[in-house]
Amino acid sequence: MSTIGDYARFCEMLRRGGEIDGKRVLGRETLRFMTRNHLPGGVAIDDIAISALSDVRYEGVGFGLGFATTLDPVVAGVVGSAGDFFWGGAASTIFWVDPVQDLYVIFMVQLTPSGTFDFRSQLKALVYAAIV
């Protein structure tokens, strides 16, 4: 993917359960399988990861096939929905898809290290606060 438009189409396809422009790109059940927690015993990432290697909180977050997924927003300490899935980049970028709220967000910024400023959780709080 080379443009923000490409990323938006990708996220739109994920938001629509694997379909874009009336064409199925990914099976709905395949996407559901990919966004479930696949960690051994259903644990959260913080149960098995070395948190000192990242600026991201891992409590209440699992990992599927290609995406992190929120298991419990309260435990994760973020506003959002259980079952949203996301991926962040090294320079503070992030995208997430929330099937419950039927939305996706793409945040493109270049700030390294990504722990310099907590853009991600502040953006998420602002987005969910704006939902009527």
Secondary structure, DSSP 8 states (H G I E B T S, - for coil): --SHHHHHHHHHHHHTTSEETTEESS-HHHHHHHTS--SGGG--GGGTS-GGG-SS--TTEEE-SSSEEES-HHHHTSSS-TT-EEEE-TTS-EEEEETTTTEEEEE----SSGGGS-HHHHHHHHHHHT--
